[in-house]
Amino acid sequence: MCNESFLLDQARDLPVDQFRTLVRRWAAAADPDADERGFARAQEREFLELSHTLDGYHLGGFRTVEHALVLQTALDAVVGGRAKDDTRTRAHAARRH
């Protein structure tokens, strides 16, 4: 029994982010190996490449959520806070460079 009625009740009552967390935890309890299989498949697709172009470099790739968060943390540490007159967002390419 998967307790679908419980999940339906929660879907009606919880905000989306909380429901998403609940479903992930429920799925991990229902099939603990599924999460590991999904992570392994995602890791197999990971790549990060830096390619020289005529006038610079192109950076591209795919990272798992966990690995991307490590990269995000490193970039945020280097970028730091912005100056009072800097209107660019943290995600803005020029600011990150």
Steps between C-alpha positions, in 0.01 A plus 500: 500500500647834394258717698394712204211650695746645754703657218189643336390657830846651545501629142184695576624637833873570463681774309676369189853503644396315815306245297799447270718429806239261641474309172878466470522361852200273441653369175835438669325298772286309248793413271835587662700375201318726252668815626843342473424378145388848398810660648726246330334571162538874553867461591557305180367800302718754682757689303678832515690632203702808429549555127733753342329718240641765267447782747478330838370186665163330519401325823225239494384195681252314714538437874283317752322723749746406772805572287350819357437630853870454578588700188236764586646538850851543360384762248305689767806504725713650223239748378418624850268789568435765241596866516228758570497619139512151341155418363598164350364185663725224636404284203607766251788360295716814511472516878599136540805546279 
